[in-house]
Amino acid sequence: MPYQNISATLSEQEIEQVKAAFATIQEKLPFLVNLTTEERRRLLKMGDKSLAFVSNSLTIAQANPDVLPASFDVAEFARDYRLMTVLTEFLFSLRQLTEQVDDTLMAVSSEAMSSSLGVYDYIKMAAKTRPGLKSSAEQLGERFKAIKGRPSKGATSHSAEARVEVG
């Protein structure tokens, strides 16, 4: 779906349902691990080219168990392979969802920032003539104090667009 302004809300019930769905996923996958950097470095890596090798190895092992030492657990190899393929499928779905959430977060954050910059500009202007708004304008202006001395990228005005570029 092409990006347009996002105008959506989630009820408290929907938020809790999504959180529950994440909790259910974690509950259903209690075997998930967190590897250290060192553990990740030491493990054998399997890329796309290795998938056929592993699949063929499993098929050959299942067809010729008598050639393998008794300590080699073909059933465990088959379980590992099956779990690997299922987790790969999950990972593709999760990556797609993560990308969509990240893109949506970026878009809606941009919309919120743009609205905030508009409010700031209106409050600054109104503070010149309406009593009681000066402190609000100053409070909002705190966001830009650190960047005030730096020139914006190609912009000379202090418009909302210029502030977005340097902020």
Backbone bond lengths (Angstrom), bond angles and torsions (degrees), N, CA, C in turn:
res aa  C-N    CA-C-N  psi(-1)  N-CA   C-N-CA  omega(-1)  CA-C   N-CA-C  phi
1 M - - - 1.447 - - 1.518 108.77 -
2 P 1.328 118.91 127.28 1.461 120.93 -179.39 1.528 110.43 -65.74
3 Y 1.308 115.14 148.63 1.461 120.98 -177.48 1.517 111.15 -70.86
4 Q 1.287 115.36 130.60 1.456 124.47 170.36 1.514 105.56 -134.54
5 N 1.312 115.94 172.68 1.456 117.65 176.48 1.518 109.49 -51.02
6 I 1.305 116.18 136.47 1.455 120.54 -179.48 1.521 107.83 -93.87
7 S 1.300 115.28 124.10 1.452 121.22 176.84 1.515 106.26 -131.57
8 A 1.319 115.47 88.28 1.456 120.06 -175.56 1.520 109.20 -142.16
9 T 1.293 115.51 155.57 1.452 121.90 173.84 1.514 108.42 -138.56
10 L 1.294 114.97 156.59 1.458 121.18 173.03 1.522 106.87 -121.15
11 S 1.312 116.18 130.75 1.459 119.43 176.36 1.533 108.43 -71.77
12 E 1.308 116.46 163.39 1.471 119.96 176.94 1.524 110.03 -59.36
13 Q 1.329 116.84 -36.60 1.458 120.77 178.64 1.530 111.00 -64.70
14 E 1.336 117.32 -42.84 1.469 120.39 178.64 1.522 111.10 -65.55
15 I 1.322 117.38 -40.56 1.465 121.03 177.78 1.524 109.68 -60.02
16 E 1.319 116.74 -46.15 1.464 120.62 179.55 1.527 111.46 -64.98
17 Q 1.330 117.33 -35.38 1.467 120.50 178.13 1.525 111.62 -66.23
18 V 1.329 116.85 -41.13 1.470 120.12 178.00 1.530 109.87 -65.48
19 K 1.328 116.58 -44.58 1.470 120.09 177.26 1.530 110.76 -60.11
20 A 1.330 116.12 -40.49 1.464 120.28 177.99 1.524 111.01 -64.43
21 A 1.330 116.59 -37.25 1.472 119.82 178.08 1.526 110.21 -63.69
22 F 1.336 117.43 -41.63 1.471 120.21 176.21 1.529 110.31 -62.97
23 A 1.314 116.52 -43.18 1.469 120.55 178.84 1.532 110.32 -62.13
24 T 1.329 116.63 -39.25 1.467 120.45 178.31 1.520 110.72 -63.13
25 I 1.319 116.34 -42.24 1.470 119.96 178.25 1.520 109.78 -59.22
26 Q 1.332 116.75 -47.56 1.465 119.69 179.72 1.528 111.56 -64.37
27 E 1.318 116.35 -36.86 1.468 120.97 178.39 1.528 110.66 -65.03
28 K 1.323 117.33 -38.36 1.461 121.99 -177.83 1.526 112.69 -77.75
29 L 1.325 116.17 -13.32 1.474 121.12 -179.87 1.531 110.11 -122.31
30 P 1.328 118.26 58.22 1.468 120.34 -174.57 1.529 113.77 -68.63
31 F 1.304 117.18 -11.10 1.457 122.67 -177.56 1.531 113.26 -88.02
32 L 1.333 117.62 -3.23 1.462 119.96 -179.56 1.528 109.99 -60.04
33 V 1.314 116.14 144.09 1.470 121.40 -177.22 1.520 110.32 -121.62
34 N 1.308 114.93 163.03 1.462 123.17 171.25 1.520 106.34 -117.25
35 L 1.312 116.60 114.63 1.462 121.13 -179.44 1.523 110.58 -90.65
36 T 1.310 115.03 144.72 1.456 119.34 172.71 1.524 108.14 -77.16
37 T 1.301 116.03 166.63 1.465 120.50 177.15 1.518 110.04 -59.21
38 E 1.314 116.52 -41.34 1.462 120.56 -179.92 1.534 110.99 -65.41
39 E 1.323 117.32 -42.48 1.467 120.30 177.72 1.522 110.78 -61.83
40 R 1.308 116.61 -42.58 1.471 120.64 179.14 1.528 110.30 -62.29
41 R 1.321 116.64 -39.17 1.459 121.24 -178.42 1.534 110.66 -65.78
42 R 1.321 116.44 -38.11 1.464 120.51 -174.67 1.530 114.27 -80.62
43 L 1.313 118.10 -22.73 1.466 120.03 -175.86 1.533 112.24 -71.81
44 L 1.332 115.29 149.05 1.468 120.50 172.28 1.519 107.81 -66.49
45 K 1.306 116.47 138.38 1.467 121.38 179.83 1.521 108.86 -101.76
46 M 1.330 114.97 144.83 1.457 119.76 179.19 1.515 108.84 -126.40
47 G 1.314 115.70 115.98 1.456 120.73 176.97 1.515 110.69 -100.77
48 D 1.318 115.61 -172.00 1.464 121.42 -178.17 1.530 112.41 -58.90
49 K 1.331 116.87 -37.96 1.466 120.22 -177.74 1.525 111.28 -67.51
50 S 1.327 116.71 -26.41 1.463 120.85 -178.37 1.519 112.62 -81.28
51 L 1.310 118.34 -16.58 1.463 121.26 -177.01 1.530 111.05 -59.11
52 A 1.299 117.85 -46.73 1.472 121.13 179.37 1.527 110.45 -63.65
53 F 1.325 117.18 -38.81 1.467 121.71 178.95 1.523 110.25 -61.10
54 V 1.336 116.63 -46.55 1.462 121.08 -178.93 1.526 110.03 -66.45
55 S 1.319 116.71 -44.01 1.461 120.61 179.18 1.524 111.00 -60.44
56 N 1.325 115.96 -46.86 1.469 120.19 178.85 1.523 111.20 -64.27
57 S 1.317 117.26 -39.06 1.472 120.61 178.73 1.521 110.74 -61.40
58 L 1.326 116.60 -41.71 1.463 120.04 179.19 1.526 110.60 -64.76
59 T 1.318 116.91 -45.58 1.470 120.73 179.81 1.531 110.43 -59.61
60 I 1.308 116.95 -44.62 1.472 121.55 -179.36 1.525 110.46 -67.83
61 A 1.345 117.35 -40.43 1.465 120.68 178.56 1.533 110.64 -62.97
62 Q 1.336 116.55 -41.97 1.467 119.96 179.50 1.529 111.62 -66.87
63 A 1.323 116.44 -33.55 1.472 120.63 -179.72 1.526 112.56 -79.88
64 N 1.335 117.13 -21.03 1.466 120.58 -174.91 1.530 111.54 -133.46
65 P 1.314 119.08 54.54 1.467 119.79 -177.71 1.530 112.92 -64.06
66 D 1.322 117.36 -23.99 1.469 120.83 -178.20 1.523 112.41 -70.61
67 V 1.323 118.06 -17.68 1.463 121.84 179.78 1.531 110.59 -82.73
68 L 1.311 115.93 -22.51 1.464 121.29 -176.32 1.522 110.31 -87.69
69 P 1.342 116.82 151.84 1.472 118.65 177.45 1.535 110.24 -64.39
70 A 1.302 117.01 153.93 1.468 122.08 -178.79 1.523 111.51 -59.23
71 S 1.317 117.35 -27.25 1.473 121.08 -179.08 1.536 112.63 -75.45
72 F 1.340 116.94 -12.89 1.462 119.62 -179.99 1.522 108.99 -80.48
73 D 1.316 117.18 120.16 1.462 122.89 -175.66 1.530 109.41 -95.91
74 V 1.319 116.46 96.10 1.463 122.31 -178.91 1.527 110.30 -64.71
75 A 1.303 117.29 -37.94 1.469 120.91 179.65 1.536 110.36 -63.36
76 E 1.324 116.89 -40.58 1.476 119.89 177.50 1.533 110.48 -66.67
77 F 1.313 116.86 -39.36 1.472 121.36 176.12 1.532 109.11 -58.89
78 A 1.336 117.16 -44.81 1.465 121.52 -179.93 1.531 110.55 -64.15
79 R 1.346 117.78 -40.60 1.470 120.72 177.20 1.521 110.84 -63.50
80 D 1.332 117.04 -43.46 1.470 120.89 178.72 1.529 110.77 -61.22
81 Y 1.324 115.92 -43.35 1.462 119.86 -179.54 1.528 110.68 -63.68
82 R 1.315 116.73 -45.99 1.471 120.89 -179.90 1.523 110.50 -61.87
83 L 1.331 117.19 -45.80 1.458 120.52 179.43 1.526 110.59 -63.50
84 M 1.316 116.59 -39.03 1.466 120.92 178.46 1.526 110.90 -60.30
85 T 1.323 117.42 -44.40 1.466 119.61 -178.86 1.527 111.60 -68.32
86 V 1.321 117.15 -38.44 1.463 120.91 179.00 1.527 110.09 -67.62
87 L 1.336 117.01 -45.64 1.464 120.00 179.39 1.526 111.81 -64.00
88 T 1.325 116.60 -33.22 1.461 120.06 176.58 1.525 109.90 -63.57
89 E 1.308 116.15 -42.54 1.465 120.68 177.34 1.537 110.44 -62.92
90 F 1.326 116.59 -44.79 1.471 120.78 177.61 1.522 110.46 -59.43
91 L 1.331 115.85 -43.90 1.462 120.33 -176.54 1.525 111.19 -62.44
92 F 1.317 117.49 -40.54 1.470 119.91 176.99 1.527 110.71 -60.23
93 S 1.328 116.27 -44.44 1.469 120.41 178.93 1.529 110.82 -64.66
94 L 1.321 116.64 -43.33 1.467 120.50 179.77 1.521 112.01 -64.75
95 R 1.320 116.48 -40.31 1.474 119.12 178.20 1.523 110.78 -63.43
96 Q 1.317 116.95 -41.02 1.462 120.44 178.22 1.528 109.69 -63.67
97 L 1.322 117.16 -45.20 1.457 120.96 178.42 1.526 111.19 -63.19
98 T 1.318 116.95 -43.07 1.459 121.29 178.68 1.521 111.02 -60.35
99 E 1.321 116.32 -43.10 1.465 120.44 178.73 1.530 110.93 -63.51
100 Q 1.319 116.74 -41.56 1.465 120.19 178.71 1.525 111.33 -65.86
101 V 1.322 117.32 -43.44 1.467 120.68 178.47 1.523 109.55 -64.09
102 D 1.326 117.25 -44.13 1.465 121.31 179.79 1.531 111.31 -62.03
103 D 1.328 117.09 -45.91 1.468 120.68 179.25 1.532 111.18 -64.32
104 T 1.335 116.15 -41.56 1.461 119.71 179.25 1.522 110.38 -66.23
105 L 1.323 117.20 -41.88 1.462 121.00 177.03 1.522 110.57 -60.50
106 M 1.319 117.28 -43.16 1.459 120.46 178.88 1.531 110.58 -62.53
107 A 1.320 116.69 -44.46 1.468 120.67 -178.12 1.525 111.34 -65.91
108 V 1.330 117.51 -47.51 1.458 120.00 -177.43 1.530 110.66 -70.81
109 S 1.335 117.75 -31.16 1.469 121.01 175.08 1.521 110.29 -65.47
110 S 1.307 116.29 -40.42 1.459 120.95 177.49 1.524 110.53 -63.19
111 E 1.328 115.66 -42.80 1.459 119.55 177.95 1.530 111.09 -61.55
112 A 1.333 116.48 -43.86 1.469 120.54 -179.80 1.529 110.68 -65.30
113 M 1.341 116.95 -40.42 1.464 120.05 179.19 1.520 110.49 -66.47
114 S 1.315 116.80 -41.16 1.458 120.59 178.46 1.531 110.62 -61.59
115 S 1.313 116.71 -44.00 1.467 120.35 177.05 1.522 110.81 -62.44
116 S 1.337 116.82 -41.53 1.464 121.17 179.40 1.523 111.37 -62.50
117 L 1.329 116.89 -40.17 1.460 120.48 178.57 1.527 110.59 -65.77
118 G 1.320 116.55 -36.61 1.464 120.15 176.19 1.525 110.85 -64.33
119 V 1.329 116.14 -45.00 1.470 120.41 177.56 1.521 109.82 -58.90
120 Y 1.315 116.52 -45.65 1.471 120.89 -179.53 1.529 110.65 -58.81
121 D 1.329 117.33 -46.92 1.467 120.46 179.51 1.528 111.41 -61.21
122 Y 1.334 117.16 -44.00 1.469 120.84 179.60 1.526 111.17 -65.17
123 I 1.330 117.38 -42.10 1.468 121.09 -179.36 1.523 110.53 -66.84
124 K 1.332 117.11 -39.89 1.480 120.01 177.71 1.525 110.28 -60.00
125 M 1.323 115.95 -44.76 1.468 119.71 -179.70 1.531 110.58 -66.57
126 A 1.308 117.18 -45.31 1.463 121.18 -177.84 1.528 111.46 -67.65
127 A 1.324 117.54 -29.57 1.470 121.20 -178.81 1.521 111.70 -64.92
128 K 1.312 117.39 -20.87 1.464 121.12 179.26 1.529 111.46 -70.95
129 T 1.325 116.16 -26.00 1.469 118.97 -175.32 1.530 113.50 -122.61
130 R 1.318 118.31 -17.03 1.464 120.05 -177.90 1.513 110.93 -110.33
131 P 1.304 117.55 123.57 1.460 120.95 178.93 1.531 110.93 -63.81
132 G 1.318 115.84 147.30 1.456 121.59 175.69 1.514 115.10 90.07
133 L 1.319 118.83 -6.21 1.470 120.58 -178.92 1.525 113.03 -99.08
134 K 1.325 117.03 -11.50 1.465 120.09 -177.16 1.535 111.15 -60.18
135 S 1.327 116.99 -45.04 1.468 119.22 -179.12 1.534 110.85 -65.50
136 S 1.330 117.29 -34.64 1.473 119.93 176.91 1.518 110.73 -66.48
137 A 1.329 117.02 -41.69 1.466 121.09 178.38 1.529 109.85 -64.12
138 E 1.313 116.54 -40.57 1.473 120.06 179.05 1.524 110.98 -66.42
139 Q 1.329 115.65 -40.74 1.467 119.55 178.39 1.527 110.58 -60.40
140 L 1.330 116.64 -46.47 1.465 119.75 178.45 1.524 111.09 -66.56
141 G 1.326 117.25 -34.21 1.457 121.83 -179.23 1.520 114.10 -68.00
142 E 1.343 117.10 -17.38 1.474 120.60 177.78 1.526 111.17 -56.08
143 R 1.311 116.43 -31.41 1.473 121.88 -179.03 1.527 111.65 -58.47
144 F 1.349 116.91 -28.84 1.458 120.63 -172.12 1.523 113.92 -107.37
145 K 1.318 118.29 1.13 1.468 120.32 -177.41 1.520 112.61 -60.73
146 A 1.299 118.39 -42.22 1.462 121.90 -177.04 1.519 111.94 -66.61
147 I 1.314 117.88 -23.80 1.466 120.30 -176.08 1.519 112.63 -105.89
148 K 1.325 117.52 0.58 1.463 121.04 -175.12 1.527 112.44 -58.07
149 G 1.320 117.64 -39.70 1.456 121.25 -176.55 1.510 114.21 -77.92
150 R 1.324 116.99 -16.44 1.469 120.48 -178.43 1.517 110.37 -88.88
151 P 1.333 116.93 136.88 1.467 118.44 175.76 1.526 109.59 -72.31
152 S 1.316 116.72 145.68 1.460 119.82 178.06 1.520 109.13 -77.42
153 K 1.296 115.78 164.16 1.468 122.01 -177.39 1.517 110.05 -70.10
154 G 1.291 117.11 92.37 1.455 120.76 174.44 1.515 114.01 78.59
155 A 1.304 118.62 2.33 1.460 120.23 -179.19 1.522 109.34 -114.22
156 T 1.302 116.28 141.91 1.454 120.21 -179.76 1.510 111.91 -107.48
157 S 1.329 117.77 -18.80 1.461 119.56 179.85 1.521 109.52 -85.61
158 H 1.294 115.68 168.19 1.451 121.38 176.16 1.523 109.69 -105.86
159 S 1.318 115.94 35.22 1.462 121.27 178.88 1.521 110.66 -68.18
160 A 1.298 115.72 169.08 1.476 120.79 179.15 1.521 110.52 -57.92
161 E 1.323 117.24 -39.64 1.462 119.93 -178.33 1.526 110.96 -64.51
162 A 1.325 117.20 -39.89 1.457 120.28 179.96 1.519 110.48 -66.13
163 R 1.323 116.97 -38.36 1.457 119.84 -179.37 1.527 110.98 -67.75
164 V 1.303 117.47 -34.32 1.462 120.14 179.35 1.507 109.83 -63.73
165 E 1.318 117.61 -39.81 1.464 120.35 -177.30 1.515 111.98 -64.19
166 V 1.312 118.81 -37.99 1.456 120.10 -176.20 1.506 111.91 -92.92
167 G 1.294 119.01 -14.78 1.478 122.07 -176.76 1.449 110.50 -87.51
